[in-house]
Amino acid sequence: MAKNKGNDKKVEQITDMEVDFAQWFTDVCKKAQLIDYSSIKGVFIYRPYGYAIWENIQRIMDAEFKKQGVENVYMPMLIPESLLQKEKDHVEGFAPECAWVTMGGGDRLEEKMAIRPTSETLFCEHFAHVLQSHRDLPMKYNQWCSVLRWEKTSRPFLRHREFLWQEGHTIHATAEEAKDFTETMLNVYADFCENVLAMPVTRGQKTDKEKFNGAEATYTIECMMHDRKALQAGTSHYFGDGFAKAFGIEFTDKNNQKVNPHETSWGVSTRLIGGIIMTHGDNNGLVLPPKVAPIQVVVLPIAQHKAGVLEGATALRDRLIDAGVRCKMDDSDNSMGWKCAEYEMKGVPLRVECGPRDLENGQCVIVRRTDREKVVVKLEELEAAVAEQLNVVQQQMFDKAKKNLDEHIYEAHSIEEAKALQDEHGGYIKTMWCGDLECELAMKEKAGMSSRCIPFAQEKLDEVCPCCGNPANKMVYWGIAY
């Protein structure tokens, strides 16, 4: 537990994750000052520290989108009911979660409006207005916004009624181009999770049962949390020309023929922050990947009342800021023990400690959040040492998460074996599958697991499906998911 014995002011305790993982998660969200509850059930307040993590995610990811030729737009918040009804499969999937506006001012609206649960229909309406010729293609759009889904249950970052996300929507001249871009964006997400968030992923395709409503194919990145449950961290969808036909989206091709374009959609949300917490956190609080941490380094002056200490610490902070490091100094009157516990709770990757003796010897001490290892460095080498240690922290985080993933994938050849492995170990259970929906439902009913994905990296584990005994040519990862 995060605590600081022997000080008047303490960092509040959090529940150990081994005792109650769900309560530990909630404690971290609140005590690390990421989120607060509003007066509306399921609608949360992103506090500055939590929102700053999202800003860093958004900044880095948006730059990657732009490398793919994606442009940002913004669509309306409200969707007329008639527009939402145009794509049958799509509306059936979202209708139970829609929140509706029926009054404008004091007047009843002629047509009720849905607060966007997602924006496919709005993008399609726009594409139908602006697309004319093959020369206009491809159109690659993205928006950063909030959406509203009237969920029955809620948890911070994992399941909000209103949450922040990005949703990309593109249209292409051919199916091949659209399919290629669908996979390209999935790989953008996967690379971001692994290289920026230090979260290893499993890449694959969703089953027809689990794919996005209205899509021909949905691709996913699945991440394993510390408690060995799965988190769907991002999805990319190939729509084919179904939405285009439903919304009358056409263009004149090179043969001067009117044809329908092929569409994609892809998105991630603030549940990535939940993934960071549950992948990397420990019983002292957050552990943040340096690349998205709002504070990468905190400078803590020791015995700051002594001559020259505050001035020396301030100089170190200013040098790091000038070097492009997100750095702050805590010169408050809280005890050193309290400060160390506070910034551990907040997951700050490094702290730099300097006291009178350190400054006299021309050195300071760098402490890593991941393992509390202390590294003594010369003051003139501070910038290079901090850069090196931030890289060490990033790699340590990835390696630890990858070990958790690799050590908790189990092979099963029957539903009974799959259930026993899940009950004992958690994690992913991999089996062959015949592709039949009834077998997928049987795995859920008898073993309590949903299909996470059909991984791109296939293995031949057996000749038959563990559910029905019929020939099987697909390997599936099963698991319990958030």
Protein Blocks (a to p, Z undefined) as FASTA:
>chain_A
ZZdehiabdcdddddfklommlmmmmmmmmnopaccdfbehiacddfklmmmmmmmmmmm
mmmmmmnopacddddfbdcfklmmmpmklmmmmmmmpccdfbghjbccfbdcdddfbjkl
mmmmmmmmmpmbfmlpccddddddddddddfbdcehklcfbdcddddddddfbfklmmmm
mmmmmmmmmmmmmmmnopacddddddfklmcehiabdcddddddfkopacdfbdcddebj
mlmmmnopacddfkopacddddddddddfklmmmmmmmmgcfkbcaddfklgmblbdcdd
ehklbghklmmmmmmmmmmmmnopacdddfbfbdfklmmmmmmmnopabacdddfklmmn
opacdddfklopacdddfklmmmmmmmmmmmmmmmmmmmmmmmmmmmcccdfbfklmmmm
mmmngpjdddddehiaklmmmmmmmnopacfbdcfbdcdfbfbdfklopacfbdcddddd
ZZ
